[in-house]
Structure formats: structure tokens, C-alpha cells
């Protein structure tokens, strides 16, 4: 089977696309997968590093609150659809997967005009603009969250969970110890300035209070120098336990090595932490329609995570939230167990089964 997947943007947005591409290649070594996205940045590096081809379309992001953005997108869309038709035809796609994001729009519209079946993927609880626009044109929507179906009443929505890359799932597991000794801080592939600065405000007092505690901190490229400058002002013993990294390549190993994760509430990061059984303190990004607040809700409700509003993300509050779990090992361990129960390690294979279904491929025999 020849499958074309449209998706891209940041590393987090591309993660489920790559996870499904890997699963398709594993299940059908004789098939072919082509990813359509944009050139440059983190996304292209991830695609090529995973061994997949990337075809690029010229289409800008869409901000419906910005008149110029809407006009630019509308002006580029006809040519992008025409280009997507050529890509689909040359590749000979049997099925197209819209991995969400603005790149999916011309690709899915082109696929439907060519009568190629379409599966959409949505990684957030509240579907994005592209998914809402395309849902009725696709054969079905594979949703990371069960509540997504309520937002798409006229589409067939299947709750699959968020696909996780093979290398993350292959990370050797590590049981938690008797106490929380290692915190992982992640602000997404681009970092998060508010989280970075809040951690910098409290890191000295936290590490002084808990001599066994270590913090691994993905700062993002933009804040790396500022964080390194703050670390240089700390005593050597404290500085050695605050490990700063602009970007974490092996996210699975980083999550497994940690006992607790402090992060935003992106769909892929939540899925990875749950699959690896790690409790979370979540600080949902308050822009982009506040969608991360809805992502966080089921994890908080189940006891796998605690949530902190972005507006309250300051050093004192961060220190308080971390200390509350470090000082209460029983609560921390209950959160870890709840997180593991939410993990859906089979999500990529479930999406692949749906892709086979719409493409008319008989069910594969495991083995």
C-alpha cells in the first residue's frame, strides 16, 4: 500500500505523523510512505532522520483572527491544491492521512477530488481548524481524546489515542524508587519562556532544600543562553544538579529517567508520559484557543496530573507544587499509577488498522 501523510509544523505536531509512518512501514515493509509538509526547521530534520521522504508544499499558516493571514492562505490555496494533486498522482497514493495542521487542507482537498480515501488524525481534545474544516470530507477521524467526538457531530470519530513513535515505546522501562529524586522540565520543542523563568527563580532553593534532587531542563534554543547565565551564578554543587539542554533528542529516555515531569499539555507529550507511566504537573499554554487546558482535563480528572494555570506559573508556585509531591511519596506514586493506566501504547497500530480499513486492505494477521 502507498500512503501519503500530510502534516508538519513543530516537532510536537509531527510526532504522531512519524509514529503512524513507522507503524505503516513495520506492518507493510513492501509499501511506501511519503510525508508532505514544509521544508526547514525541526520538522524536516525529524522526517529525514526517521528515514522518510518529505515533499514540500507552498502554503502559509492560517490565523483566522488576522485578515492578512486569511487572505494569504486563500490566495495560496488553489495553487497548493493543484500541487498536491500532482504529488498524490505521481506517488500513486492508495490512501491519504491528514495529520492535522494547515498543510493538511490542500492535501485532503486534493485527495477527495481524486477520490482517494482520507483518514484524519487529531491530537488535541478540541479539534483544530484544519480538522473541523475537513472532518466531513474524510472517511473518518482518528482522535487522541474521547471527547473530540462531541466537537465533530457529523463525522465518524474513532478514539485511538495519540500515536507514539517506536523509539519512545522501545525505551527500557524503569520502576520508580521510594521518593521523587529527578524532575524533568519540558516546554515543548521550542521551549516555554514562562516555565523557564519560573524554574530559574526557584531552582536554587529547591535543590538546597532537597540535596538528592536533580532537575533536567529542556529550555528551547531561544532561552538557552539566559538559562545558562542564571546557572552560572549558582554554587557549583547546586549547578551540577540542574542540567540544561536546549533540545532533548531522546525524549523517551528523558521521561523514563525522570520521576516527575513538569511541562505544557501538548497531546504528544501527554501520551508519551502516560505510556511510560510518569506523573505530571501541567501548565497548559493559554493561547491558541486555550486548547491545552482541555487536553489536560482527563489527566487531571484521573489523578495522573496536577494543573497550574499559566498566569500563576511563577517561581514560588512551581516550588510549592513540586515540593508537595516530593514531600508526599504516596500521592506521587498514586499519580504515576494513574498515568500508566491512561497510556495507550497501541495507538499507532490502531490508526494503521483504520487506514487499512478505508483503503480496503484485509485485516493483517499479527506476527
C-alpha positions in Angstrom: 0.0 0.0 0.0 1.2 3.5 -0.8 0.3 6.0 1.9 0.7 9.8 1.8 0.6 11.6 5.1 0.2 15.4 5.4 1.5 17.1 8.5 4.2 19.2 9.9 4.9 22.4 11.9 6.7 21.9 15.2 8.3 18.7 16.4 5.4 18.0 18.6 2.9 18.3 15.8 4.9 16.0 13.7 5.3 13.3 16.3 2.1 11.3 15.7 2.7 11.6 11.9 6.0 9.9 12.3 4.6 7.3 14.7 2.0 6.2 12.1 4.5 6.3 9.3 6.8 4.0 11.3 3.9 1.6 12.1 2.9 1.5 8.4 6.4 0.7 7.4 6.7 -2.0 10.1 3.4 -3.7 9.1 4.0 -3.4 5.4 7.7 -3.4 4.5 6.9 -3.6 0.8 4.7 -0.5 0.9 5.7 3.1 0.6 5.1 6.2 2.8 5.5 9.9 1.7 5.2 12.8 4.1 4.0 16.1 2.8 5.0 19.2 4.9 7.2 22.2 4.8 10.9 22.4 4.4 13.3 23.8 7.1 13.3 23.7 10.8 12.9 20.8 13.3 10.2 19.0 11.3 12.3 18.4 8.2 15.2 17.1 10.3 12.9 14.7 12.2 11.4 13.3 8.9 14.7 12.7 7.2 16.3 11.3 10.4 13.4 8.8 10.6 14.2 7.7 7.0 11.2 9.1 5.3 10.9 11.3 2.2 9.4 14.8 2.5 7.6 16.6 -0.2 7.0 20.3 0.3 4.0 22.4 -0.5 3.9 26.2 -0.6 1.2 27.1 1.9 1.3 29.5 4.8 -0.1 29.1 8.3 -3.7 30.3 8.9 -4.6 32.7 11.7 -8.3 33.3 11.4 -8.1 36.3 13.6 -5.7 38.0 11.2 -7.1 39.4 8.0 -3.8 39.3 6.2 -3.2 35.7 7.2 -6.6 34.6 5.9 -6.1 36.5 2.6 -2.6 35.0 2.1 -3.9 31.5 2.8 -6.9 31.9 0.5 -4.6 33.2 -2.3 -2.2 30.3 -1.9 -4.8 27.5 -1.6 -5.8 26.9 -5.2 -2.1 26.5 -6.3 -1.4 24.3 -3.3 -4.3 22.0 -4.1 -3.1 21.8 -7.7 0.4 20.9 -6.5 -0.9 18.4 -4.0 -2.9 16.7 -6.8 0.4 16.3 -8.8 2.2 14.9 -5.7 -0.6 12.4 -5.0 -0.8 11.3 -8.6 3.0 10.9 -9.1 3.2 9.0 -5.8 0.2 6.8 -6.6 -1.3 7.1 -3.2 -3.8 4.5 -2.2 -4.8 6.5 0.9 -4.1 9.9 2.4 -3.7 10.7 6.1 -4.3 14.3 7.1 -2.1 14.7 10.2 -3.7 18.0 11.2 -2.4 21.5 10.6 -2.6 23.8 7.7 -0.6 21.6 5.3 -3.4 19.0 5.5 -6.0 21.3 4.0 -4.8 21.4 0.3 -3.7 17.7 0.5 -7.0 16.4 1.8 -9.0 18.6 -0.7 -6.8 17.3 -3.5 -7.2 13.7 -2.4 -11.0 14.0 -2.3 -11.1 15.5 -5.8 -9.1 12.4 -6.9 -11.4 10.0 -5.0 -8.6 8.9 -2.8 -9.8 7.8 0.7 -8.8 10.0 3.6 -8.2 9.4 7.3 -7.8 12.5 9.5 -5.8 12.5 12.8 -6.5 14.9 15.6 -4.0 15.0 18.5 -5.8 17.6 20.7 -9.0 17.2 22.7 -10.6 20.2 20.9 -10.1 19.7 17.2 -8.1 22.4 15.4 -9.3 24.5 12.5 -8.0 22.1 9.8 -9.7 19.1 11.3 -13.0 21.0 11.8 -12.8 22.2 8.2 -12.0 18.8 6.7 -13.9 16.3 9.0 -16.9 15.9 6.8 -14.7 15.3 3.7 -12.7 12.5 5.3 -13.7 8.9 5.8 -13.1 9.1 9.5 -11.2 11.0 12.2 -8.7 9.1 14.4 -8.8 11.1 17.7 -6.4 11.1 20.6 -9.1 12.1 23.1 -12.5 10.5 23.6 -14.2 13.9 24.0 -13.2 15.0 20.5 -16.2 13.3 19.0 -18.5 15.8 20.7 -17.0 18.6 18.6 -17.4 16.7 15.3 -21.0 15.5 15.3 -21.2 15.0 11.6 -18.1 12.9 11.2 -17.1 9.3 12.1 -14.7 9.7 15.0 -12.7 6.8 16.5 -10.9 7.2 19.8 -7.4 5.7 19.1 -5.2 7.6 21.5 -2.2 9.7 20.3 0.3 7.6 18.2 3.7 7.4 19.9 7.0 6.8 18.0 8.5 3.4 18.0 11.8 4.5 19.7 9.8 6.0 22.6 7.9 2.8 23.1 11.1 0.8 22.9 12.7 2.7 25.8 13.6 0.3 28.6 11.2 0.8 31.5 12.4 1.8 34.9 10.4 1.4 38.1 10.1 4.4 40.4 12.0 4.4 43.6 10.9 5.3 47.1 10.9 9.1 46.6 10.9 11.6 43.8 14.5 12.4 43.0 14.6 13.6 39.4 12.3 16.2 37.8 12.1 16.7 34.0 11.1 20.1 32.8 9.9 20.4 29.2 8.3 23.4 27.5 7.9 21.7 24.1 10.3 21.6 21.2 10.5 25.4 21.2 10.8 25.8 25.0 8.4 27.9 27.1 9.7 31.2 28.5 7.3 31.4 31.4 8.2 27.9 32.6 11.9 28.5 32.1 11.9 31.7 34.2 9.7 30.3 36.9 12.0 27.3 37.3 15.1 29.6 37.3 13.5 31.6 40.1 13.1 28.6 42.4 15.8 26.1 41.4 18.4 27.2 43.9 16.0 27.0 46.9 14.6 23.6 45.7 17.9 22.0 45.2 19.2 23.4 48.5 16.1 22.0 50.3 16.4 18.6 48.7 20.1 17.6 48.5 19.1 14.4 46.5 17.0 16.2 43.9 18.1 16.6 40.2 16.4 18.7 37.6 16.8 18.1 33.8 15.5 21.1 31.9 14.8 21.4 28.2 15.0 25.2 27.7 14.4 25.5 24.0 17.0 27.2 21.8 15.8 30.8 22.4 16.2 30.8 26.2 19.3 28.6 26.4 21.8 31.4 26.9 19.7 33.1 29.5 19.3 29.9 31.5 23.0 29.1 31.3 23.7 32.6 32.6 21.5 32.1 35.6 23.0 28.6 36.2 26.5 30.2 36.2 25.5 32.3 39.2 24.7 29.2 41.4 27.1 27.4 43.7 28.9 24.6 41.9 27.2 21.8 43.8 23.7 23.1 43.0 24.6 24.0 39.4 25.7 20.3 38.8 22.1 19.1 39.7 20.4 21.5 37.3 21.1 20.1 33.8 20.2 22.4 31.0 19.6 21.2 27.4 18.3 23.4 24.5 16.6 20.3 22.9 16.2 16.7 24.1 16.5 14.3 21.2 15.8 11.1 23.1 12.6 12.1 24.8 11.7 8.6 25.8 14.9 8.1 27.7 14.5 11.5 29.4 10.9 10.7 30.6 11.9 7.2 31.9 14.9 8.7 33.7 12.7 11.2 35.4 10.3 10.6 38.4 8.1 13.6 37.7 7.5 15.8 34.6 6.7 19.5 34.6 5.5 20.6 31.2 2.9 22.1 28.9 -0.1 20.0 27.9 0.6 19.1 24.3 -1.1 16.0 23.1 2.0 14.1 22.1 3.9 14.8 25.4 0.9 13.7 27.5 0.6 10.5 25.5 4.3 9.7 25.9 4.4 10.4 29.7 1.3 8.2 30.2 2.7 5.4 28.1 5.8 5.5 30.2 4.0 5.8 33.5 5.2 9.2 34.7 3.1 11.6 36.8 2.8 15.2 35.5 2.5 18.8 36.7 0.9 20.6 33.7 0.9 24.2 32.8 -1.3 24.5 29.7 -0.4 27.0 27.1 -3.1 29.7 27.4 -3.1 30.8 23.8 -4.2 29.0 20.6 -7.8 28.8 21.8 -6.7 27.5 25.2 -6.8 24.0 23.8 -4.2 22.6 26.1 -6.5 23.2 29.1 -8.9 20.7 27.5 -6.0 18.3 26.8 -5.0 18.4 30.5 -8.5 17.8 31.9 -8.8 14.0 31.6 -5.3 13.5 33.1 -6.2 15.7 36.0 -9.5 14.1 36.5 -8.0 10.6 36.5 -5.3 11.7 39.1 -2.4 11.3 36.7 -1.6 15.0 36.7 -1.9 18.3 38.6 -2.6 21.5 36.8 -1.3 25.0 37.2 -2.7 28.0 35.3 -0.2 29.7 33.1 -0.9 33.0 34.7 0.2 31.5 38.1 3.4 30.0 36.8 5.9 31.8 39.0 8.8 30.5 41.0 7.0 30.3 44.3 4.1 28.4 42.9 6.3 26.0 40.9 8.4 25.3 44.0 5.2 24.7 46.0 3.8 22.2 43.5 7.0 20.3 43.2 7.6 20.2 47.0 4.0 18.9 47.6 4.8 15.8 45.7 8.4 15.3 46.8 7.1 15.5 50.4 4.2 13.1 49.8 5.6 9.9 48.2 2.3 8.1 48.4 0.4 10.7 46.4 3.3 10.9 43.9 3.1 7.1 43.4 -0.7 7.1 43.0 -0.3 9.7 40.2 2.3 7.5 38.5 -0.1 4.5 38.6 -3.0 6.6 37.2 -0.8 7.9 34.4 0.2 4.4 33.4 -3.5 3.3 33.3 -4.2 6.1 30.8 -1.3 5.1 28.5 -2.4 3.9 25.0 0.8 2.2 23.6 -1.2 0.7 20.8 -2.4 4.0 19.3 -0.3 3.9 16.2 -1.3 0.3 15.3 -5.0 1.3 15.9 -4.6 4.2 13.4 -2.9 1.8 10.9 -5.8 -0.6 11.2 -8.2 2.2 10.4 -6.1 3.3 7.4 -6.2 -0.3 6.1 -10.0 -0.3 6.6 -10.6 2.8 4.5 -8.1 1.6 1.9 -9.9 -1.8 1.6 -6.9 -3.8 2.9 -7.9 -7.1 4.7 -7.0 -7.3 8.4 -3.4 -8.2 8.8 -2.5 -11.3 10.8 -0.3 -10.4 13.8 3.1 -12.0 13.7 
